[in-house]
Amino acid sequence: MAETAQTGDPEYLTVKELAELLRLKERKVYDLAASGEVPCSRVTGKLLFPRKDIHAWIDGGQSGGTPPLGRRPNVFLGSHDPLLEWALQHSRCGLATFFDGSLDGVARLRAGEGVAAGLHVYDSVVDEWNIPAVEAAFSGQNMVLLSFAARRRGLVMQHDLMRRVQGVADLSGRRIVERQPESGTARLFQDLLSQAGVSTTEFQTVDVARNELEAVLTVSQGGADVAFGLQPLARQFGLGFVPVIEERFDLLVDRKAWFDPAMQSFAEFCASKDFQSRAKDMAGYDVSAFGKVRWNG
């Protein structure tokens, strides 16, 4: 890593180093980066913080920047969802996808790297999905948060393990699929572990899965005992499923882009009987509130 000419210190800080500098927990640093409040860069999936800009931000109250002007690319960001992915493909709307977690989607959308992002970010303090995170990052901006679906999340495992694992409190000694810190799943899982009094030192984590399909596939192939995953994917791979929570999956959309042909094609398809039928067949989804406005910027 490059060093500053004056001090010989690394030019960039890691999450841990910035947390120590600011006297914050690492999770709070991820939240600051996701909301755009702190200057940061993303390299090979890792967050790095320019030391010079960080000190300027601290000294002068510098913000993390505002989205660039100009047209946003037709890219759907944020969290991976199998029904959303299916709808984007079958609507033939032409939108590309880059799914790498809810918080990553918030940061990239703020930076102008796409037109929409799928989110499932739970705030346990106010018992609310997505709205607190969106308000922190996009207040006063031309954005809208729309309902996509309620979906069931839980513990995905082989059927013979279900008698011994009936909840988060039973995960001690198991191999658990890890998710990237920028994902809403990782954040929610940590909250549930804390509520159950379970420490991450009590189980083994395996290589990070960066989307919902990869997480469940890891269990299916024997690479882990349990994934904190979605019911429809457990069903698809013939795995056992212990429900834990019903979560809200919303779409944060640039309001101007919503009226472009690509987003309108997608929205029209999600109002079709084909979409409704697919959601019902996949199980674990409730799409009855699709398109309802949950927040306006």
C-alpha angles and dihedrals in degrees: 000000000000118000130216114255094228103050108013088235118139112274091227132046125218123227090261093049093049091047089054092047093051094036091236136129115264091244090060089053090055089051092051091050093047093051092048092239094125128047111253145155131213118221123171090342095307129113117236126181121210105237094213093051092044092056091047089050091051094045099044106022090251113184124224091254137262129267114278119255121251138060118326117233116250094255128134111216139181132049124012117242123174095217092047091049091050092049093050091052098043095043087060087215094150097236115144120217137224109176114182106138139304097270092046088052092052091052095046093045089051088052091053096250097133148005101244144008135204113229140189104167115155122204107201093189094066097019093237137132123230101327097092092050092046094047091051093053105031109028109147094012128118095260135122131199114217130188115248105168148321109238137185118243126185148126115318117201146136112291095245090062096055095087090060100037113052100147147357091283090065097059098097112126094012130121107245128195108242122218128208116269091242092063124099087223093062092049093048093045091054090052092051092048090052092049090051093046093241120144122211087234089070094070140034122249122210130208115315117269110210098200141026095259094051091050094054093040089057090059093044091055094047097252092123140012099226140017126191092230150137127290097230092056092047088054093046092056096040094246132144119261130202109191115228108164144356108230134192117240112196137177120233107204136183101243094221092050091050089073094049117106095253096055092040091054089051093048093048091051091051088056092054130103089242091061093046091049093049092051091051093048093050092055125212095066135106110189097167092114096048112150097016111144110241099171138007124205 
